[in-house]
Amino acid sequence: TEGKAGSSLVFTGANLGTDAAAYVVKFNDVTADVTSVTAESITVTVPASDGTKDAIVTVTPVESTTPLYEGMFTWKFARTVTLGAISGDIFEANKALAIPVTITADASADELTADDVTVTFIDVKDASKKYVATEVTVEENGITPIIPNKLKGEFKVKVEVAEALPVESPASFIVYYLPKYRVDVFAGLYGRS
């Protein structure tokens, strides 16, 4: 079975009752909204992807731990995102980072805006440390986030675009932070300001 987030998915059976609260439907660990239950069917709204393309779907009565249904589901996306290689290995915090991106969309995709794009910098040494760029520009051949201020270390970048599966850069890069007073002192030592 496959579908897009927000679409309806119907499971059929017998003697299911009529209480929507009697069932929990999960796509991996994401709980779907049960919109209706009849004696012969359970209808749910497909939730947004959990960052994967495929999910195991389970339909389980609330009063049981044994699913009535378990099967595979594939999310369909209106957009496909492909990251190009980031040009360079070392970047300064609080500066722009050009990320080459190719985004293809089907006819159902809405127009893409900067609000539809999230860029997260993931610490390579500790993947639980994630920093979201607060400013992102969408351009024809890529996206340009501002690297979060005071960020330093080795990072990968994750790009999330509405109606698309998230993608992560295959290669890591270094981000450094040079406090302003150190720049001023350094510049002053060489007669620059």
N, CA, C and O of each residue as an XYZ file, in Angstrom:
772
protein
N       0.841     -1.178      0.000
C       0.000      0.000      0.000
C       0.882      1.236      0.000
O       1.954      1.230      0.605
N       0.444      2.302     -0.673
C       1.202      3.547     -0.702
C       0.246      4.725     -0.716
O      -0.927      4.585     -1.061
N       0.757      5.884     -0.339
C      -0.057      7.091     -0.340
C       0.719      8.281      0.181
O       1.841      8.144      0.669
N       0.111      9.449      0.072
C       0.727     10.688      0.540
C       0.209     11.041      1.924
O      -0.903     10.668      2.298
N       1.016     11.756      2.669
C       0.571     12.267      3.960
C      -0.676     13.102      3.751
O      -0.744     13.895      2.811
N      -1.656     12.931      4.614
C      -2.909     13.674      4.515
C      -3.995     12.946      3.744
O      -5.164     13.327      3.811
N      -3.621     11.901      3.012
C      -4.640     11.146      2.277
C      -5.319     10.155      3.223
O      -4.847      9.913      4.334
N      -6.419      9.596      2.769
C      -7.149      8.611      3.581
C      -6.724      7.202      3.197
O      -6.446      6.910      2.034
N      -6.681      6.343      4.200
C      -6.365      4.940      3.973
C      -7.425      4.126      4.694
O      -7.729      4.388      5.858
N      -7.994      3.127      4.001
C      -9.091      2.332      4.549
C      -8.626      0.888      4.749
O      -8.066      0.269      3.845
N      -8.868      0.373      5.943
C      -8.613     -1.029      6.265
C      -9.972     -1.712      6.374
O     -10.882     -1.181      7.012
N     -10.117     -2.873      5.763
C     -11.402     -3.561      5.804
C     -11.333     -4.785      6.712
O     -10.275     -5.379      6.918
N     -12.487     -5.135      7.239
C     -12.573     -6.280      8.134
C     -14.024     -6.594      8.412
O     -14.907     -6.247      7.627
N     -14.267     -7.247      9.522
C     -15.633     -7.597      9.912
C     -15.790     -7.401     11.410
O     -14.849     -7.601     12.180
N     -16.988     -7.010     11.810
C     -17.318     -6.832     13.228
C     -16.354     -5.873     13.939
O     -15.877     -6.150     15.040
N     -16.082     -4.746     13.283
C     -15.121     -3.784     13.831
C     -15.757     -2.790     14.802
O     -15.047     -2.070     15.505
N     -17.068     -2.747     14.845
C     -17.749     -1.791     15.712
C     -17.882     -0.444     15.042
O     -17.829     -0.349     13.816
N     -18.056      0.608     15.838
C     -18.199      1.954     15.275
C     -17.424      2.998     16.074
O     -17.560      4.193     15.814
N     -16.621      2.572     17.032
C     -15.913      3.505     17.919
C     -14.487      3.753     17.412
O     -13.636      2.865     17.459
N     -14.242      4.980     16.924
C     -12.914      5.339     16.411
C     -11.858      5.287     17.515
O     -10.691      5.016     17.233
N     -12.241      5.535     18.739
C     -11.295      5.522     19.862
C     -10.892      4.101     20.264
O     -10.016      3.925     21.112
N     -11.523      3.089     19.664
C     -11.240      1.704     20.029
C      -9.997      1.147     19.337
O      -9.574      0.029     19.628
N      -9.403      1.933     18.408
C      -8.271      1.429     17.636
C      -7.107      2.420     17.637
O      -7.302      3.636     17.647
N      -5.896      1.868     17.625
C      -4.677      2.659     17.448
C      -4.042      2.185     16.152
O      -3.776      0.997     15.969
N      -3.802      3.141     15.249
C      -3.173      2.817     13.974
C      -1.840      3.549     13.927
O      -1.779      4.768     14.084
N      -0.777      2.789     13.708
C       0.567      3.373     13.694
C       1.274      3.092     12.382
O       1.159      2.010     11.806
N       2.007      4.096     11.928
C       2.905      3.995     10.781
C       4.302      4.097     11.391
O       4.745      5.194     11.729
N       4.993      2.981     11.534
C       6.191      2.884     12.373
C       5.773      3.342     13.761
O       4.899      2.721     14.365
N       6.372      4.414     14.292
C       5.993      4.890     15.625
C       5.070      6.102     15.582
O       4.783      6.691     16.624
N       4.602      6.484     14.397
C       3.734      7.651     14.245
C       2.274      7.196     14.293
O       1.848      6.347     13.509
N       1.523      7.771     15.220
C       0.108      7.413     15.363
C      -0.728      8.212     14.368
O      -0.598      9.431     14.263
N      -1.581      7.506     13.648
C      -2.478      8.142     12.673
C      -3.791      8.510     13.338
O      -4.189      7.899     14.329
N      -4.468      9.525     12.780
C      -5.815      9.873     13.238
C      -6.805      8.896     12.627
O      -6.865      8.743     11.407
N      -7.583      8.235     13.480
C      -8.658      7.364     13.005
C      -9.857      8.268     12.767
O     -10.383      8.864     13.706
N     -10.289      8.373     11.523
C     -11.363      9.312     11.190
C     -12.745      8.676     11.228
O     -13.738      9.360     11.475
N     -12.813      7.369     10.984
C     -14.116      6.698     11.101
C     -13.939      5.196     11.217
O     -12.955      4.618     10.754
N     -14.927      4.589     11.853
C     -14.962      3.132     11.977
C     -16.396      2.701     11.711
O     -17.344      3.253     12.269
N     -16.531      1.703     10.845
C     -17.825      1.064     10.614
C     -17.637     -0.419     10.930
O     -16.533     -0.855     11.254
N     -18.681     -1.159     10.838
C     -18.589     -2.590     11.111
C     -17.596     -3.282     10.178
O     -17.007     -4.302     10.538
N     -17.409     -2.717      8.959
C     -16.544     -3.353      7.970
C     -15.259     -2.600      7.644
O     -14.444     -3.102      6.870
N     -15.048     -1.392      8.219
C     -13.838     -0.655      7.815
C     -13.345      0.321      8.895
O     -14.106      0.787      9.742
N     -12.060      0.601      8.825
C     -11.411      1.618      9.657
C     -10.722      2.574      8.690
O      -9.912      2.147      7.866
N     -11.037      3.860      8.785
C     -10.440      4.864      7.909
C      -9.533      5.761      8.737
O      -9.913      6.246      9.803
N      -8.311      5.973      8.219
C      -7.345      6.829      8.910
C      -6.804      7.876      7.950
O      -6.886      7.724      6.731
N      -6.251      8.942      8.519
C      -5.526      9.935      7.735
C      -4.051      9.558      7.812
O      -3.504      9.394      8.903
N      -3.411      9.422      6.660
C      -1.992      9.057      6.619
C      -1.190     10.205      7.246
O      -1.300     11.350      6.810
N      -0.382      9.894      8.271
C       0.407     10.947      8.911
C       1.612     11.338      8.058
O       1.935     10.663      7.080
N       2.266     12.424      8.432
C       3.507     12.816      7.769
C       4.559     11.746      8.032
O       4.538     11.083      9.069
N       5.464     11.587      7.101
C       6.531     10.600      7.231
C       7.371     10.888      8.467
O       7.541     12.040      8.867
N       7.884      9.835      9.057
C       8.796      9.968     10.191
C      10.236     10.135      9.723
O      11.173      9.944     10.498
N      10.406     10.490      8.458
C      11.742     10.649      7.893
C      12.185      9.435      7.100
O      13.315      9.376      6.615
N      11.293      8.473      6.972
C      11.600      7.286      6.190
C      10.630      7.197      5.020
O       9.612      7.889      4.995
N      10.947      6.353      4.065
C      10.063      6.169      2.919
C       9.057      5.054      3.170
O       7.922      5.108      2.695
N       9.486      4.043      3.922
C       8.639      2.874      4.164
C       8.273      2.769      5.640
O       9.027      3.186      6.519
N       7.101      2.203      5.886
C       6.637      2.041      7.261
C       5.959      0.691      7.422
O       5.418      0.123      6.473
N       6.004      0.200      8.640
C       5.185     -0.941      9.016
C       3.929     -0.342      9.644
O       4.012      0.423     10.604
N       2.777     -0.691      9.102
C       1.509     -0.175      9.611
C       0.866     -1.253     10.466
O       0.785     -2.418     10.076
N       0.407     -0.836     11.649
C      -0.323     -1.766     12.515
C      -1.651     -1.150     12.912
O      -1.740      0.048     13.181
N      -2.671     -1.975     12.944
C      -3.997     -1.589     13.433
C      -4.248     -2.475     14.641
O      -4.365     -3.695     14.519
N      -4.329     -1.850     15.808
C      -4.435     -2.616     17.055
C      -5.609     -2.122     17.879
O      -5.749     -0.915     18.080
N      -6.452     -3.019     18.360
C      -7.502     -2.591     19.290
C      -6.849     -2.034     20.569
O      -5.829     -2.551     21.025
N      -7.436     -0.993     21.131
C      -6.894     -0.362     22.341
C      -6.753     -1.380     23.471
O      -5.803     -1.315     24.252
N      -7.673     -2.296     23.557
C      -7.672     -3.268     24.654
C      -6.845     -4.518     24.356
O      -7.030     -5.552     24.998
N      -5.937     -4.426     23.388
C      -5.143     -5.596     23.008
C      -3.719     -5.160     22.689
O      -3.459     -3.984     22.434
N      -2.813     -6.111     22.705
C      -1.450     -5.855     22.249
C      -1.177     -6.559     20.925
O      -0.093     -6.433     20.356
N      -2.156     -7.289     20.449
C      -2.020     -8.032     19.198
C      -2.694     -7.270     18.060
O      -3.901     -7.033     18.105
N      -1.923     -6.884     17.038
C      -2.528     -6.151     15.920
C      -3.525     -7.005     15.136
O      -3.329     -8.206     14.951
N      -4.615     -6.346     14.674
C      -5.552     -6.992     13.746
C      -4.948     -7.026     12.347
O      -5.239     -7.913     11.545
N      -4.092     -6.029     12.075
C      -3.475     -5.910     10.751
C      -2.048     -5.427     10.946
O      -1.769     -4.588     11.802
N      -1.151     -5.972     10.134
C       0.233     -5.496     10.091
C       0.701     -5.648      8.659
O       0.630     -6.738      8.092
N       1.180     -4.559      8.070
C       1.613     -4.602      6.682
C       2.529     -3.443      6.343
O       2.746     -2.549      7.160
N       3.058     -3.464      5.147
C       3.985     -2.429      4.688
C       3.227     -1.277      4.035
O       2.191     -1.467      3.399
N       3.782     -0.070      4.214
C       3.240      1.135      3.600
C       4.408      1.937      3.065
O       5.460      2.007      3.700
N       4.231      2.545      1.896
C       5.251      3.407      1.303
C       4.667      4.805      1.120
O       3.650      4.985      0.451
N       5.331      5.792      1.727
C       4.898      7.167      1.536
C       5.259      7.606      0.132
O       6.355      7.322     -0.352
N       4.338      8.298     -0.522
C       4.605      8.933     -1.807
C       4.830     10.414     -1.531
O       4.136     11.013     -0.709
N       5.791     10.991     -2.213
C       6.134     12.392     -2.002
C       5.944     13.177     -3.288
O       6.197     12.665     -4.378
N       5.496     14.424     -3.159
C       5.293     15.287     -4.325
C       6.622     15.836     -4.848
O       6.711     16.262     -5.999
N       7.658     15.825     -3.993
C       8.966     16.343     -4.387
C      10.054     15.301     -4.124
O       9.934     14.445     -3.247
N      11.113     15.408     -4.913
C      12.320     14.623     -4.696
C      13.470     15.600     -4.533
O      13.617     16.526     -5.330
N      14.286     15.401     -3.507
C      15.399     16.300     -3.223
C      16.700     15.526     -3.366
O      16.848     14.436     -2.814
N      17.648     16.099     -4.115
C      18.970     15.514     -4.272
C      20.003     16.574     -3.899
O      20.003     17.679     -4.442
N      20.880     16.220     -2.967
C      21.935     17.147     -2.568
C      23.159     16.941     -3.439
O      23.557     15.810     -3.716
N      23.759     18.065     -3.873
C      25.044     18.015     -4.554
C      26.148     18.118     -3.512
O      25.870     18.267     -2.322
N      27.385     18.039     -3.951
C      28.521     18.146     -3.034
C      28.698     19.601     -2.602
O      28.685     20.514     -3.427
N      28.862     19.796     -1.298
C      29.128     21.131     -0.764
C      30.564     21.474     -1.111
O      31.474     20.682     -0.868
N      30.769     22.658     -1.679
C      32.089     23.067     -2.142
C      32.886     23.651     -0.975
O      32.641     24.781     -0.553
N      33.825     22.885     -0.464
C      34.675     23.331      0.634
C      34.585     22.389      1.817
O      33.691     21.546      1.893
N      35.536     22.545      2.753
C      35.608     21.681      3.925
C      35.483     22.446      5.236
O      35.137     21.868      6.266
N      35.767     23.755      5.197
C      35.782     24.557      6.419
C      34.964     25.828      6.186
O      35.144     26.531      5.192
N      34.047     26.106      7.146
C      33.156     27.256      7.016
C      33.061     27.992      8.344
O      33.231     27.401      9.410
N      32.788     29.281      8.265
C      32.677     30.108      9.467
C      31.227     30.188      9.933
O      30.307     30.332      9.128
N      31.042     30.091     11.250
C      29.708     30.238     11.836
C      29.162     31.620     11.529
O      29.917     32.578     11.359
N      27.838     31.714     11.459
C      27.115     32.962     11.201
C      27.351     33.504      9.791
O      27.165     34.694      9.538
N      27.762     32.624      8.879
C      27.959     32.991      7.470
C      27.091     32.077      6.603
O      26.588     31.052      7.064
N      26.928     32.469      5.346
C      26.126     31.686      4.411
C      26.872     30.430      3.970
O      28.095     30.441      3.830
N      26.131     29.354      3.754
C      26.671     28.097      3.245
C      25.839     27.699      2.025
O      24.658     27.376      2.152
N      26.455     27.724      0.853
C      25.742     27.345     -0.372
C      25.648     25.831     -0.466
O      26.667     25.140     -0.449
N      24.435     25.315     -0.565
C      24.209     23.879     -0.685
C      23.548     23.617     -2.039
O      22.397     24.002     -2.248
N      24.274     22.957     -2.973
C      23.657     22.645     -4.253
C      22.557     21.598     -4.073
O      22.794     20.526     -3.517
N      21.373     21.915     -4.540
C      20.225     21.035     -4.371
C      19.439     20.988     -5.670
O      19.240     22.012     -6.325
N      18.996     19.800     -6.036
C      18.068     19.651     -7.151
C      16.748     19.180     -6.563
O      16.690     18.158     -5.879
N      15.691     19.933     -6.834
C      14.361     19.574     -6.334
C      13.445     19.393     -7.534
O      13.230     20.319     -8.317
N      12.912     18.189     -7.665
C      11.931     17.950     -8.717
C      10.578     17.756     -8.050
O      10.486     17.235     -6.938
N       9.545     18.178     -8.736
C       8.207     18.110     -8.148
C       7.203     17.616     -9.172
O       7.339     17.857    -10.371
N       6.182     16.912     -8.670
C       5.097     16.529     -9.561
C       4.074     17.668     -9.593
O       4.218     18.665     -8.886
N       3.067     17.510    -10.403
C       2.083     18.581    -10.614
C       1.298     18.925     -9.348
O       0.738     20.017     -9.252
N       1.248     18.012     -8.377
C       0.463     18.279     -7.170
C       1.208     19.107     -6.126
O       0.607     19.547     -5.146
N       2.510     19.324     -6.323
C       3.316     20.039     -5.326
C       2.979     21.528     -5.311
O       2.797     22.153     -6.355
N       2.901     22.072     -4.114
C       2.709     23.513     -3.966
C       3.995     24.237     -4.354
O       5.062     23.627     -4.421
N       3.886     25.562     -4.611
C       5.070     26.352     -4.917
C       5.990     26.359     -3.700
O       5.532     26.536     -2.571
N       7.276     26.169     -3.929
C       8.253     26.064     -2.852
C       8.683     27.451     -2.375
O       9.015     28.321     -3.181
N       8.673     27.643     -1.058
C       9.158     28.889     -0.463
C      10.187     28.550      0.608
O      10.354     27.385      0.967
N      10.875     29.565      1.117
C      11.873     29.347      2.175
C      11.232     28.742      3.423
O      11.894     28.015      4.164
N       9.958     29.034      3.663
C       9.259     28.469      4.828
C       9.077     26.954      4.716
O       8.824     26.281      5.716
N       9.205     26.418      3.498
C       9.048     24.982      3.266
C      10.350     24.202      3.444
O      10.371     22.980      3.299
N      11.439     24.914      3.760
C      12.761     24.285      3.839
C      13.328     24.447      5.248
O      13.340     25.547      5.801
N      13.797     23.343      5.818
C      14.492     23.365      7.105
C      15.873     22.757      6.903
O      16.012     21.670      6.341
N      16.892     23.474      7.370
C      18.259     22.974      7.292
C      18.767     22.797      8.716
O      18.767     23.736      9.512
N      19.200     21.580      9.023
C      19.685     21.261     10.361
C      21.140     20.826     10.277
O      21.503     19.989      9.451
N      21.967     21.403     11.141
C      23.374     21.028     11.245
C      23.478     19.979     12.354
O      23.105     20.240     13.497
N      23.987     18.794     12.010
C      24.053     17.670     12.949
C      25.514     17.429     13.317
O      26.361     17.214     12.450
N      25.793     17.468     14.617
C      27.146     17.246     15.132
C      27.554     15.800     14.838
O      26.851     14.867     15.227
N      28.674     15.612     14.160
C      29.132     14.274     13.783
C      29.520     13.455     15.014
O      29.303     12.244     15.041
N      30.089     14.100     16.030
C      30.530     13.382     17.234
C      29.379     13.036     18.169
O      29.473     12.088     18.949
N      28.294     13.801     18.094
C      27.127     13.551     18.946
C      25.873     13.917     18.157
O      25.443     15.070     18.163
N      25.290     12.929     17.477
C      24.150     13.167     16.582
C      22.918     13.713     17.296
O      21.985     14.178     16.642
N      22.902     13.665     18.634
C      21.764     14.250     19.362
C      21.861     15.783     19.391
O      20.884     16.461     19.709
N      23.029     16.320     19.062
C      23.203     17.781     19.015
C      22.879     18.253     17.606
O      23.614     17.996     16.652
N      21.745     18.956     17.509
C      21.262     19.427     16.210
C      20.967     20.912     16.311
O      20.413     21.382     17.305
N      21.342     21.647     15.269
C      21.189     23.100     15.260
C      20.478     23.499     13.968
O      20.969     23.230     12.871
N      19.326     24.137     14.107
C      18.515     24.509     12.949
C      18.887     25.914     12.493
O      18.961     26.841     13.299
N      19.120     26.060     11.190
C      19.394     27.376     10.619
C      18.118     28.211     10.696
O      17.050     27.756     10.288
N      18.227     29.420     11.214
C      17.048     30.276     11.353
C      16.781     31.105     10.108
O      15.715     31.705      9.974
N      17.739     31.139      9.203
C      17.553     31.891      7.966
C      17.985     31.022      6.791
O      19.118     30.544      6.749
N      17.072     30.819      5.829
C      17.353     29.996      4.654
C      16.818     30.719      3.421
O      15.687     31.205      3.413
N      17.641     30.783      2.389
C      17.224     31.357      1.115
C      17.115     30.234      0.100
O      18.014     29.400     -0.009
N      16.007     30.211     -0.649
C      15.807     29.200     -1.697
C      16.109     29.861     -3.037
O      15.548     30.901     -3.380
N      17.006     29.230     -3.780
C      17.404     29.752     -5.080
C      17.182     28.685     -6.137
O      16.852     27.546     -5.806
N      17.356     29.035     -7.391
C      17.085     28.095     -8.475
C      17.955     26.843     -8.409
O      17.471     25.740     -8.665
N      19.234     27.003     -8.067
C      20.149     25.859     -8.079
C      20.560     25.374     -6.703
O      21.501     24.592     -6.569
N      19.855     25.838     -5.678
C      20.226     25.375     -4.352
C      19.570     26.180     -3.260
O      18.689     27.006     -3.497
N      20.030     25.910     -2.057
C      19.542     26.639     -0.892
C      20.748     27.185     -0.135
O      21.835     26.608     -0.177
N      20.546     28.290      0.547
C      21.628     28.917      1.284
C      21.152     29.229      2.693
O      20.437     30.208      2.910
N      21.549     28.396      3.654
C      21.250     28.719      5.048
C      22.386     29.552      5.641
O      23.517     29.514      5.156
N      22.073     30.293      6.681
C      23.102     30.942      7.480
C      23.486     29.939      8.569
O      22.627     29.446      9.300
N      24.780     29.644      8.669
C      25.243     28.697      9.696
C      24.964     29.314     11.063
O      25.299     30.477     11.288
N      24.356     28.558     11.981
C      24.033     29.118     13.301
C      25.249     29.749     13.989
O      26.371     29.254     13.885
N      24.993     30.853     14.691
C      26.043     31.614     15.369
C      26.732     30.764     16.442
O      26.091     29.951     17.108
N      28.014     30.959     16.595
C      28.853     30.317     17.616
C      28.962     28.801     17.457
O      29.402     28.108     18.374
N      28.566     28.291     16.302
C      28.664     26.855     16.039
C      30.115     26.510     15.751
O      30.800     27.245     15.041
N      30.586     25.398     16.295
C      31.936     24.949     15.969
C      32.007     23.442     16.126
O      31.378     22.859     17.009
N      32.790     22.820     15.244
C      32.945     21.378     15.270
C      32.782     20.792     13.879
O      32.847     21.500     12.874
N      32.567     19.470     13.842
C      32.377     18.764     12.577
C      30.907     18.428     12.417
O      30.285     17.873     13.323
N      30.352     18.770     11.253
C      28.917     18.640     11.048
C      28.585     18.007      9.704
O      29.378     18.028      8.762
N      27.375     17.439      9.653
C      26.704     17.085      8.408
C      25.467     17.970      8.366
O      25.059     18.527      9.385
N      24.880     18.094      7.201
C      23.685     18.913      7.089
C      22.524     18.039      6.630
O      22.675     17.197      5.744
N      21.362     18.252      7.248
C      20.135     17.556      6.864
C      19.194     18.596      6.277
O      18.959     19.643      6.881
N      18.657     18.304      5.098
C      17.745     19.221      4.420
C      16.364     18.573      4.374
O      16.191     17.471      3.853
N      15.388     19.289      4.933
C      14.003     18.832      4.914
C      13.189     19.826      4.091
O      13.177     21.025      4.371
N      12.517     19.311      3.082
C      11.694     20.125      2.192
C      10.276     19.586      2.270
O      10.063     18.374      2.233
N       9.303     20.488      2.379
C       7.899     20.073      2.445
C       7.575     19.152      1.278
O       8.025     19.370      0.153
N       6.790     18.123      1.563
C       6.338     17.166      0.565
C       7.479     16.346     -0.042
O       7.388     15.885     -1.180
N       8.580     16.166      0.751
C       9.730     15.385      0.266
C      10.340     14.598      1.417
O      10.165     14.942      2.586
N      11.053     13.544      1.069
C      11.790     12.760      2.043
C      13.043     13.546      2.434
O      13.738     14.046      1.550
N      13.355     13.671      3.723
C      14.566     14.407      4.132
C      15.829     13.747      3.578
O      15.877     12.532      3.391
N      16.858     14.575      3.316
C      18.144     14.056      2.844
C      19.262     14.639      3.704
O      19.146     15.738      4.247
N      20.351     13.871      3.813
C      21.488     14.286      4.622
C      22.745     14.269      3.759
O      22.917     13.393      2.911
N      23.624     15.248      3.985
C      24.868     15.307      3.215
C      25.710     14.073      3.518
O      25.826     13.671      4.675
N      26.303     13.465      2.478
C      27.122     12.280      2.717
C      28.454     12.622      3.389
O      28.994     11.816      4.147
N      28.976     13.802      3.114
C      30.275     14.204      3.657
C      30.088     15.230      4.774
O      29.127     16.000      4.784
N      31.022     15.217      5.698
C      30.977     16.199      6.788
C      31.891     17.372      6.459
O      32.678     17.315      5.514
N      31.780     18.421      7.239
C      32.615     19.608      7.070
C      32.834     20.237      8.441
O      32.133     19.920      9.402
N      33.800     21.120      8.516
C      34.167     21.779      9.764
C      33.559     23.178      9.791
O      33.586     23.908      8.800
N      33.009     23.529     10.950
C      32.528     24.898     11.171
C      33.347     25.462     12.324
O      33.522     24.811     13.354
N      33.849     26.688     12.137
C      34.599     27.340     13.204
C      33.905     28.634     13.588
O      33.148     29.218     12.812
N      34.185     29.058     14.803
C      33.627     30.315     15.301
C      34.783     31.146     15.836
O      35.552     30.692     16.682
N      34.893     32.356     15.336
C      35.921     33.288     15.784
C      35.204     34.475     16.404
O      34.589     35.268     15.691
N      35.278     34.609     17.738
C      34.571     35.714     18.383
C      34.995     37.064     17.806
O      36.143     37.229     17.392
N      34.077     38.024     17.779
C      34.317     39.328     17.163
C      35.527     40.021     17.754
O      36.322     40.588     17.004
N      35.703     40.001     19.085
C      36.829     40.709     19.668
C      38.152     40.118     19.199
O      39.143     40.841     19.097
N      38.188     38.851     18.918
C      39.422     38.235     18.424
C      39.693     38.676     16.990
O      40.848     38.875     16.614
N      38.647     38.831     16.190
C      38.816     39.327     14.829
C      39.361     40.739     14.880
O      40.280     41.075     14.132
N      38.799     41.589     15.769
C      39.253     42.973     15.889
C      40.707     43.043     16.332
O      41.483     43.832     15.792
N      41.086     42.217     17.321
C      42.465     42.200     17.808
C      43.399     41.731     16.705
O      44.446     42.335     16.472
N      43.017     40.647     16.021
C      43.828     40.100     14.929
C      44.019     41.146     13.832
O      45.132     41.349     13.346
N      42.924     41.808     13.446
C      42.998     42.827     12.405
C      43.852     44.003     12.848
O      44.619     44.551     12.057
N      43.718     44.399     14.133
C      44.493     45.516     14.656
C      45.973     45.237     14.654
O      46.765     46.155     14.440
N      46.376     44.006     14.885
C      47.786     43.662     14.888
C      48.429     43.852     13.508
O      49.633     44.078     13.396
N      47.625     43.759     12.495
C      48.142     43.906     11.130
C      47.711     45.212     10.475
O      47.729     45.341      9.251
N      47.320     46.190     11.313
C      46.987     47.504     10.800
C      45.718     47.581      9.994
O      45.561     48.472      9.159
N      44.791     46.638     10.239
C      43.502     46.646      9.527
C      42.374     46.805     10.532
O      42.514     46.447     11.701
N      41.281     47.333     10.079
C      40.128     47.443     10.970
C      38.855     47.162     10.242
O      37.780     47.210     10.839
